[in-house]
Amino acid sequence: MNLEFNSIVKILKTSLAETLVSYYAFSGEIVENTAGELELLCNNGGVSFIEAFGEVELKEINFYNPDESIEGKFVPKKKHGVLAIQVTQLKCGGIIVGCTFDHRVADAYSANLFLVSWSELAQCKPLSQLPSFRRSSLLSRHPGYYDDSIDDLYVPISTLPPTKPEILDPNDQVISRIYYVTGDKIEHLQSLANCHDKKGMKSQRSKLESFSAFLWKTIACGINIEMSGFNNFRFGIVVDGRTRLISNNVDDNNHDKSLKGYFGNVLSIPFGEKKVEDLKEKSLNWVANVVHEFLDIAKTQEHFLGLIDWVEAHRPEPSMAKIYAMNGDGPAVVVSSGQHFPARKINFGWGQPAFWSYHFPWAGKVGYVMPMPSPKGNGDWIVYMHLLKWQMEFIEASPSHVFEPLTANYLNMI
């Protein structure tokens, strides 16, 4: 479909207004209640919508370095409310739709639901999945109960020790990069992670577990213990709790539908902590087994029910995932899988996107990595990384050459 930019903007604005009727949380604002807790005020305040023009062709954009090419140019700054959108027309006629949303209100799953619904309404299609704001789906139990393992993963902020003063070091700068990883390399990592153990048994590790193990081990190999003073290295993976909370009881069908479309944050971040020397010396299969073990903790319904009870027991005290509670005692990295990004379901009427990525330039020193499927749909991955400069440099210098800087060549734009 060949449309003028003004026509495209009109379609996007009209369908966005209609989408916000169902996703009204995105047009609200975060306020503090009388108990001192943050809550969402659904006041129909609207969202920022920016129209822009970029004097560049899509194939000329430096996707590899989003700090230079994306930040402050194609992704809008959210000055108020919960959501901001920027639509940019490029010199080649291409369109970039950038969205910035408040993670305290919605996780990536919720944002994905919104994007799919927005594109469906842009094509005058019925919504394939209605969002659910039924908070009763996540009510705590009475009496509440949680396993001690929850205390190992989350911590009230008031119990944290004072932050140590930082010594400025250029290598401590946090930067963002986007890489391309071919499917054959992912499969090779998985084959190494699935090696037979001493008993002749072969482990079955997923691609995400194998990739995470490789990344954990690779970064560990770049740590000089004597110079850094770091003996341990934490590594976590974000787990979505929606499928874990779905009941096996056929009578709970409405509850299950509500969870599938649940809008908000339903996440847990289990993590493992190992000595740097062990991560360096042990096999990839050993590291993958460690990843599998700490992930297993958060793969159950009871884990998420316990987490809900834990949060309720500590209210109104603000808390955080313990992996983010770093105080100079060693590096930490979190992987958040974007493998279910619904790009092939997102079509505003002029074709599927040629490229997509999450962008998470937060100020913390804990690394953030998001692997996503390639637009080619051939098993290749696009991997967004937000890591310390020295970690990124070591990854790029690794002889394995798993991570290739993303260019337009990989996206068939040339």
LINWOZI-V591286 format. One record per residue. N is the residue number from 1. RES is the residue in three letters. BURIAL is + if it has 24 or more other ideal C-beta (glycine too) atoms within 12 Angstrom, else -. D_FIRST is the distance of its C-alpha to the first C-alpha in whole Angstrom. Layout:
n:N res:RES burial:BURIAL d_first:D_FIRST
n:N res:RES burial:BURIAL d_first:D_FIRST
This chain:
n:1 res:MET burial:- d_first:0
n:2 res:ASN burial:- d_first:4
n:3 res:LEU burial:- d_first:6
n:4 res:GLU burial:- d_first:10
n:5 res:PHE burial:+ d_first:12
n:6 res:ASN burial:- d_first:14
n:7 res:SER burial:- d_first:11
n:8 res:ILE burial:+ d_first:10
n:9 res:VAL burial:+ d_first:14
n:10 res:LYS burial:- d_first:15
n:11 res:ILE burial:+ d_first:13
n:12 res:LEU burial:+ d_first:15
n:13 res:LYS burial:+ d_first:18
n:14 res:THR burial:- d_first:18
n:15 res:SER burial:+ d_first:17
n:16 res:LEU burial:+ d_first:20
n:17 res:ALA burial:+ d_first:22
n:18 res:GLU burial:+ d_first:22
n:19 res:THR burial:+ d_first:22
n:20 res:LEU burial:+ d_first:25
n:21 res:VAL burial:- d_first:27
n:22 res:SER burial:+ d_first:27
n:23 res:TYR burial:+ d_first:28
n:24 res:TYR burial:+ d_first:30
n:25 res:ALA burial:+ d_first:32
n:26 res:PHE burial:+ d_first:29
n:27 res:SER burial:+ d_first:30
n:28 res:GLY burial:+ d_first:34
n:29 res:GLU burial:+ d_first:36
n:30 res:ILE burial:+ d_first:39
n:31 res:VAL burial:- d_first:43
n:32 res:GLU burial:- d_first:46
n:33 res:ASN burial:- d_first:48
n:34 res:THR burial:- d_first:52
n:35 res:ALA burial:- d_first:52
n:36 res:GLY burial:- d_first:51
n:37 res:GLU burial:- d_first:48
n:38 res:LEU burial:- d_first:44
n:39 res:GLU burial:- d_first:42
n:40 res:LEU burial:+ d_first:39
n:41 res:LEU burial:- d_first:39
n:42 res:CYS burial:- d_first:36
n:43 res:ASN burial:- d_first:36
n:44 res:ASN burial:- d_first:33
n:45 res:GLY burial:- d_first:33
n:46 res:GLY burial:- d_first:29
n:47 res:VAL burial:+ d_first:27
n:48 res:SER burial:+ d_first:27
n:49 res:PHE burial:+ d_first:23
n:50 res:ILE burial:+ d_first:23
n:51 res:GLU burial:- d_first:20
n:52 res:ALA burial:+ d_first:21
n:53 res:PHE burial:- d_first:20
n:54 res:GLY burial:+ d_first:21
n:55 res:GLU burial:- d_first:22
n:56 res:VAL burial:- d_first:22
n:57 res:GLU burial:- d_first:19
n:58 res:LEU burial:+ d_first:18
n:59 res:LYS burial:- d_first:20
n:60 res:GLU burial:- d_first:23
n:61 res:ILE burial:+ d_first:23
n:62 res:ASN burial:- d_first:27
n:63 res:PHE burial:+ d_first:26
n:64 res:TYR burial:+ d_first:29
n:65 res:ASN burial:- d_first:31
n:66 res:PRO burial:+ d_first:29
n:67 res:ASP burial:+ d_first:32
n:68 res:GLU burial:- d_first:31
n:69 res:SER burial:+ d_first:28
n:70 res:ILE burial:+ d_first:26
n:71 res:GLU burial:- d_first:29
n:72 res:GLY burial:- d_first:29
n:73 res:LYS burial:+ d_first:26
n:74 res:PHE burial:+ d_first:23
n:75 res:VAL burial:+ d_first:25
n:76 res:PRO burial:+ d_first:26
n:77 res:LYS burial:- d_first:30
n:78 res:LYS burial:+ d_first:31
n:79 res:LYS burial:- d_first:34
n:80 res:HIS burial:- d_first:34
n:81 res:GLY burial:+ d_first:33
n:82 res:VAL burial:+ d_first:32
n:83 res:LEU burial:+ d_first:28
n:84 res:ALA burial:+ d_first:26
n:85 res:ILE burial:+ d_first:23
n:86 res:GLN burial:+ d_first:21
n:87 res:VAL burial:+ d_first:18
n:88 res:THR burial:+ d_first:18
n:89 res:GLN burial:+ d_first:15
n:90 res:LEU burial:+ d_first:17
n:91 res:LYS burial:- d_first:18
n:92 res:CYS burial:- d_first:15
n:93 res:GLY burial:- d_first:12
n:94 res:GLY burial:+ d_first:12
n:95 res:ILE burial:+ d_first:13
n:96 res:ILE burial:+ d_first:16
n:97 res:VAL burial:+ d_first:17
n:98 res:GLY burial:+ d_first:21
n:99 res:CYS burial:+ d_first:23
n:100 res:THR burial:+ d_first:27
n:101 res:PHE burial:+ d_first:29
n:102 res:ASP burial:+ d_first:33
n:103 res:HIS burial:+ d_first:34
n:104 res:ARG burial:- d_first:37
n:105 res:VAL burial:+ d_first:35
n:106 res:ALA burial:+ d_first:32
n:107 res:ASP burial:+ d_first:32
n:108 res:ALA burial:+ d_first:29
n:109 res:TYR burial:+ d_first:29
n:110 res:SER burial:+ d_first:29
n:111 res:ALA burial:+ d_first:26
n:112 res:ASN burial:+ d_first:24
n:113 res:LEU burial:+ d_first:24
n:114 res:PHE burial:+ d_first:23
n:115 res:LEU burial:+ d_first:20
n:116 res:VAL burial:+ d_first:19
n:117 res:SER burial:+ d_first:20
n:118 res:TRP burial:+ d_first:18
n:119 res:SER burial:+ d_first:15
n:120 res:GLU burial:+ d_first:16
n:121 res:LEU burial:+ d_first:17
n:122 res:ALA burial:+ d_first:13
n:123 res:GLN burial:+ d_first:12
n:124 res:CYS burial:- d_first:15
n:125 res:LYS burial:- d_first:17
n:126 res:PRO burial:- d_first:21
n:127 res:LEU burial:+ d_first:22
n:128 res:SER burial:- d_first:23
n:129 res:GLN burial:+ d_first:26
n:130 res:LEU burial:- d_first:28
n:131 res:PRO burial:+ d_first:29
n:132 res:SER burial:+ d_first:33
n:133 res:PHE burial:+ d_first:35
n:134 res:ARG burial:- d_first:39
n:135 res:ARG burial:- d_first:41
n:136 res:SER burial:- d_first:44
n:137 res:SER burial:+ d_first:42
n:138 res:LEU burial:+ d_first:43
n:139 res:LEU burial:- d_first:47
n:140 res:SER burial:- d_first:50
n:141 res:ARG burial:- d_first:52
n:142 res:HIS burial:- d_first:56
n:143 res:PRO burial:- d_first:58
n:144 res:GLY burial:- d_first:55
n:145 res:TYR burial:- d_first:56
n:146 res:TYR burial:+ d_first:54
n:147 res:ASP burial:- d_first:55
n:148 res:ASP burial:- d_first:57
n:149 res:SER burial:- d_first:54
n:150 res:ILE burial:+ d_first:52
n:151 res:ASP burial:- d_first:54
n:152 res:ASP burial:+ d_first:53
n:153 res:LEU burial:+ d_first:50
n:154 res:TYR burial:+ d_first:50
n:155 res:VAL burial:+ d_first:52
n:156 res:PRO burial:- d_first:53
n:157 res:ILE burial:- d_first:52
n:158 res:SER burial:- d_first:56
n:159 res:THR burial:- d_first:57
n:160 res:LEU burial:- d_first:56
n:161 res:PRO burial:- d_first:58
n:162 res:PRO burial:- d_first:58
n:163 res:THR burial:- d_first:55
n:164 res:LYS burial:- d_first:57
n:165 res:PRO burial:- d_first:56
n:166 res:GLU burial:- d_first:54
n:167 res:ILE burial:- d_first:55
n:168 res:LEU burial:- d_first:52
n:169 res:ASP burial:- d_first:51
n:170 res:PRO burial:- d_first:48
n:171 res:ASN burial:- d_first:47
n:172 res:ASP burial:- d_first:47
n:173 res:GLN burial:- d_first:44
n:174 res:VAL burial:+ d_first:41
n:175 res:ILE burial:+ d_first:38
n:176 res:SER burial:+ d_first:34
n:177 res:ARG burial:+ d_first:33
n:178 res:ILE burial:+ d_first:30
n:179 res:TYR burial:+ d_first:31
n:180 res:TYR burial:+ d_first:29
n:181 res:VAL burial:+ d_first:32
n:182 res:THR burial:+ d_first:31
n:183 res:GLY burial:- d_first:32
n:184 res:ASP burial:- d_first:35
n:185 res:LYS burial:+ d_first:37
n:186 res:ILE burial:+ d_first:36
n:187 res:GLU burial:- d_first:37
n:188 res:HIS burial:- d_first:40
n:189 res:LEU burial:+ d_first:41
n:190 res:GLN burial:+ d_first:41
n:191 res:SER burial:- d_first:44
n:192 res:LEU burial:+ d_first:46
n:193 res:ALA burial:+ d_first:46
n:194 res:ASN burial:+ d_first:47
n:195 res:CYS burial:+ d_first:50
n:196 res:HIS burial:- d_first:53
n:197 res:ASP burial:- d_first:55
n:198 res:LYS burial:- d_first:59
n:199 res:LYS burial:- d_first:59
n:200 res:GLY burial:- d_first:57
n:201 res:MET burial:- d_first:54
n:202 res:LYS burial:- d_first:51
n:203 res:SER burial:+ d_first:49
n:204 res:GLN burial:- d_first:45
n:205 res:ARG burial:+ d_first:43
n:206 res:SER burial:+ d_first:39
n:207 res:LYS burial:+ d_first:37
n:208 res:LEU burial:+ d_first:37
n:209 res:GLU burial:+ d_first:41
n:210 res:SER burial:+ d_first:41
n:211 res:PHE burial:+ d_first:39
n:212 res:SER burial:+ d_first:40
n:213 res:ALA burial:+ d_first:44
n:214 res:PHE burial:+ d_first:43
n:215 res:LEU burial:+ d_first:42
n:216 res:TRP burial:+ d_first:45
n:217 res:LYS burial:+ d_first:47
n:218 res:THR burial:+ d_first:45
n:219 res:ILE burial:+ d_first:46
n:220 res:ALA burial:+ d_first:49
n:221 res:CYS burial:+ d_first:50
n:222 res:GLY burial:+ d_first:49
n:223 res:ILE burial:+ d_first:52
n:224 res:ASN burial:- d_first:55
n:225 res:ILE burial:- d_first:57
n:226 res:GLU burial:- d_first:60
n:227 res:MET burial:- d_first:58
n:228 res:SER burial:+ d_first:56
n:229 res:GLY burial:- d_first:58
n:230 res:PHE burial:+ d_first:56
n:231 res:ASN burial:- d_first:57
n:232 res:ASN burial:+ d_first:54
n:233 res:PHE burial:+ d_first:51
n:234 res:ARG burial:+ d_first:49
n:235 res:PHE burial:+ d_first:45
n:236 res:GLY burial:+ d_first:43
n:237 res:ILE burial:+ d_first:40
n:238 res:VAL burial:+ d_first:38
n:239 res:VAL burial:+ d_first:38
n:240 res:ASP burial:+ d_first:36
n:241 res:GLY burial:+ d_first:39
n:242 res:ARG burial:+ d_first:37
n:243 res:THR burial:- d_first:37
n:244 res:ARG burial:+ d_first:41
n:245 res:LEU burial:+ d_first:42
n:246 res:ILE burial:+ d_first:41
n:247 res:SER burial:- d_first:44
n:248 res:ASN burial:- d_first:45
n:249 res:ASN burial:- d_first:46
n:250 res:VAL burial:- d_first:45
n:251 res:ASP burial:- d_first:46
n:252 res:ASP burial:- d_first:44
n:253 res:ASN burial:- d_first:40
n:254 res:ASN burial:- d_first:39
n:255 res:HIS burial:+ d_first:40
n:256 res:ASP burial:+ d_first:38
n:257 res:LYS burial:- d_first:35
n:258 res:SER burial:+ d_first:36
n:259 res:LEU burial:+ d_first:36
n:260 res:LYS burial:+ d_first:33
n:261 res:GLY burial:+ d_first:31
n:262 res:TYR burial:+ d_first:33
n:263 res:PHE burial:+ d_first:32
n:264 res:GLY burial:+ d_first:34
n:265 res:ASN burial:+ d_first:36
n:266 res:VAL burial:+ d_first:38
n:267 res:LEU burial:+ d_first:39
n:268 res:SER burial:+ d_first:42
n:269 res:ILE burial:+ d_first:43
n:270 res:PRO burial:+ d_first:45
n:271 res:PHE burial:+ d_first:47
n:272 res:GLY burial:+ d_first:49
n:273 res:GLU burial:+ d_first:52
n:274 res:LYS burial:+ d_first:53
n:275 res:LYS burial:- d_first:56
n:276 res:VAL burial:+ d_first:54
n:277 res:GLU burial:- d_first:57
n:278 res:ASP burial:- d_first:56
n:279 res:LEU burial:+ d_first:52
n:280 res:LYS burial:+ d_first:53
n:281 res:GLU burial:- d_first:56
n:282 res:LYS burial:- d_first:54
n:283 res:SER burial:- d_first:52
n:284 res:LEU burial:+ d_first:48
n:285 res:ASN burial:+ d_first:49
n:286 res:TRP burial:+ d_first:52
n:287 res:VAL burial:+ d_first:49
n:288 res:ALA burial:+ d_first:46
n:289 res:ASN burial:+ d_first:49
n:290 res:VAL burial:+ d_first:50
n:291 res:VAL burial:+ d_first:46
n:292 res:HIS burial:+ d_first:46
n:293 res:GLU burial:+ d_first:49
n:294 res:PHE burial:+ d_first:48
n:295 res:LEU burial:+ d_first:45
n:296 res:ASP burial:- d_first:47
n:297 res:ILE burial:+ d_first:48
n:298 res:ALA burial:+ d_first:45
n:299 res:LYS burial:- d_first:44
n:300 res:THR burial:- d_first:46
n:301 res:GLN burial:+ d_first:46
n:302 res:GLU burial:- d_first:49
n:303 res:HIS burial:+ d_first:48
n:304 res:PHE burial:+ d_first:45
n:305 res:LEU burial:+ d_first:48
n:306 res:GLY burial:+ d_first:50
n:307 res:LEU burial:+ d_first:48
n:308 res:ILE burial:+ d_first:47
n:309 res:ASP burial:+ d_first:51
n:310 res:TRP burial:+ d_first:51
n:311 res:VAL burial:+ d_first:49
n:312 res:GLU burial:+ d_first:51
n:313 res:ALA burial:- d_first:54
n:314 res:HIS burial:+ d_first:54
n:315 res:ARG burial:- d_first:52
n:316 res:PRO burial:- d_first:52
n:317 res:GLU burial:- d_first:52
n:318 res:PRO burial:- d_first:49
n:319 res:SER burial:+ d_first:49
n:320 res:MET burial:- d_first:47
n:321 res:ALA burial:+ d_first:46
n:322 res:LYS burial:+ d_first:49
n:323 res:ILE burial:+ d_first:47
n:324 res:TYR burial:+ d_first:46
n:325 res:ALA burial:+ d_first:49
n:326 res:MET burial:+ d_first:50
n:327 res:ASN burial:- d_first:53
n:328 res:GLY burial:- d_first:54
n:329 res:ASP burial:- d_first:55
n:330 res:GLY burial:+ d_first:52
n:331 res:PRO burial:+ d_first:49
n:332 res:ALA burial:+ d_first:46
n:333 res:VAL burial:+ d_first:42
n:334 res:VAL burial:+ d_first:40
n:335 res:VAL burial:+ d_first:37
n:336 res:SER burial:+ d_first:35
n:337 res:SER burial:+ d_first:33
n:338 res:GLY burial:+ d_first:29
n:339 res:GLN burial:+ d_first:28
n:340 res:HIS burial:+ d_first:27
n:341 res:PHE burial:+ d_first:24
n:342 res:PRO burial:+ d_first:21
n:343 res:ALA burial:+ d_first:18
n:344 res:ARG burial:- d_first:17
n:345 res:LYS burial:+ d_first:17
n:346 res:ILE burial:+ d_first:15
n:347 res:ASN burial:+ d_first:12
n:348 res:PHE burial:+ d_first:10
n:349 res:GLY burial:+ d_first:7
n:350 res:TRP burial:+ d_first:5
n:351 res:GLY burial:- d_first:8
n:352 res:GLN burial:- d_first:12
n:353 res:PRO burial:+ d_first:14
n:354 res:ALA burial:+ d_first:15
n:355 res:PHE burial:+ d_first:18
n:356 res:TRP burial:+ d_first:20
n:357 res:SER burial:+ d_first:24
n:358 res:TYR burial:+ d_first:26
n:359 res:HIS burial:+ d_first:29
n:360 res:PHE burial:+ d_first:32
n:361 res:PRO burial:+ d_first:34
n:362 res:TRP burial:- d_first:37
n:363 res:ALA burial:- d_first:41
n:364 res:GLY burial:+ d_first:43
n:365 res:LYS burial:+ d_first:44
n:366 res:VAL burial:+ d_first:43
n:367 res:GLY burial:+ d_first:40
n:368 res:TYR burial:+ d_first:37
n:369 res:VAL burial:+ d_first:35
n:370 res:MET burial:+ d_first:32
n:371 res:PRO burial:+ d_first:31
n:372 res:MET burial:+ d_first:27
n:373 res:PRO burial:+ d_first:25
n:374 res:SER burial:+ d_first:23
n:375 res:PRO burial:+ d_first:20
n:376 res:LYS burial:- d_first:21
n:377 res:GLY burial:- d_first:22
n:378 res:ASN burial:- d_first:25
n:379 res:GLY burial:- d_first:28
n:380 res:ASP burial:+ d_first:28
n:381 res:TRP burial:+ d_first:28
n:382 res:ILE burial:+ d_first:27
n:383 res:VAL burial:+ d_first:30
n:384 res:TYR burial:+ d_first:30
n:385 res:MET burial:+ d_first:34
n:386 res:HIS burial:+ d_first:36
n:387 res:LEU burial:+ d_first:40
n:388 res:LEU burial:+ d_first:43
n:389 res:LYS burial:+ d_first:43
n:390 res:TRP burial:+ d_first:45
n:391 res:GLN burial:+ d_first:44
n:392 res:MET burial:+ d_first:40
n:393 res:GLU burial:- d_first:43
n:394 res:PHE burial:+ d_first:45
n:395 res:ILE burial:+ d_first:42
n:396 res:GLU burial:+ d_first:40
n:397 res:ALA burial:- d_first:44
n:398 res:SER burial:- d_first:44
n:399 res:PRO burial:- d_first:45
n:400 res:SER burial:- d_first:43
n:401 res:HIS burial:- d_first:39
n:402 res:VAL burial:+ d_first:37
n:403 res:PHE burial:+ d_first:35
n:404 res:GLU burial:+ d_first:33
n:405 res:PRO burial:+ d_first:32
n:406 res:LEU burial:+ d_first:28
n:407 res:THR burial:+ d_first:26
n:408 res:ALA burial:+ d_first:23
n:409 res:ASN burial:- d_first:24
n:410 res:TYR burial:+ d_first:25
n:411 res:LEU burial:+ d_first:21
n:412 res:ASN burial:- d_first:20
n:413 res:MET burial:- d_first:18
n:414 res:ILE burial:- d_first:21
